[in-house]
Amino acid sequence: MHIFWKNVYRIINYRGINLKTLAALSDVPYSTITNGKNKKRQPSVETAYKIASALNEPLESLICDTAQLRTESIVLK
């Protein structure tokens, strides 16, 4: 699964949101969300932005590997 979808799923699982609710909130077709996860594809910029907005998350936090960023941050300190 692409890192974007891993981050999205982590957030929706934490918040208790299901995929149909995410689709409705983001105005992204349910099939686009499930296809992205199942086919390991990075979403289009427009789709990623809509999902990030619906989750009230910065787009960067969804497209980046946050574990990798934390590691790099510790090394730089």
C-alpha positions in Angstrom: 0.0 0.0 0.0 1.3 3.5 -0.9 2.4 5.6 2.1 -0.4 8.1 1.4 -3.1 5.4 1.9 -1.3 4.0 5.0 -1.4 7.4 6.6 -5.1 7.9 5.6 -6.0 4.5 7.0 -4.1 5.2 10.2 -6.0 8.5 10.7 -9.5 7.1 9.9 -9.0 4.1 12.1 -7.9 6.3 15.0 -10.9 8.6 14.4 -13.4 5.8 13.8 -14.3 6.9 10.3 -15.2 4.4 7.7 -14.4 4.6 4.0 -17.9 5.5 2.9 -17.9 8.4 5.3 -14.5 9.5 4.1 -15.7 9.4 0.5 -18.7 11.5 1.4 -16.7 14.0 3.4 -14.0 14.4 0.7 -16.3 14.2 -2.3 -14.1 11.5 -3.7 -15.8 8.4 -5.1 -15.7 5.4 -2.8 -14.3 3.3 -5.6 -11.4 5.7 -6.0 -10.5 5.3 -2.3 -10.8 1.5 -2.4 -8.9 1.2 -5.7 -6.1 3.4 -4.4 -5.6 1.1 -1.4 -6.0 -2.2 -3.3 -3.9 -1.2 -6.3 -1.1 0.5 -4.3 -1.4 3.7 -6.3 -0.6 7.2 -5.3 -3.7 9.4 -5.7 -3.9 12.3 -8.0 -3.0 15.7 -6.5 -6.7 16.7 -6.5 -7.8 13.5 -4.8 -5.1 13.8 -2.2 -6.0 17.4 -1.5 -9.7 16.6 -1.1 -8.9 13.8 1.3 -6.5 15.8 3.3 -9.0 18.7 3.6 -11.8 16.3 4.7 -9.5 14.9 7.4 -8.3 18.4 8.3 -4.7 17.3 7.9 -1.9 19.0 6.0 -1.3 17.3 2.7 2.4 16.9 3.6 1.5 14.7 6.6 -0.3 12.2 4.3 2.3 12.0 1.6 5.3 11.7 3.8 6.6 8.7 5.8 6.2 10.2 9.2 8.3 7.5 10.9 11.2 8.4 8.5 10.7 12.1 9.2 10.9 11.6 12.9 14.1 9.6 12.5 15.7 12.3 10.4 14.6 14.9 12.8 16.3 13.1 15.7 19.5 12.7 13.7 19.5 16.4 12.8 19.1 17.4 16.5 
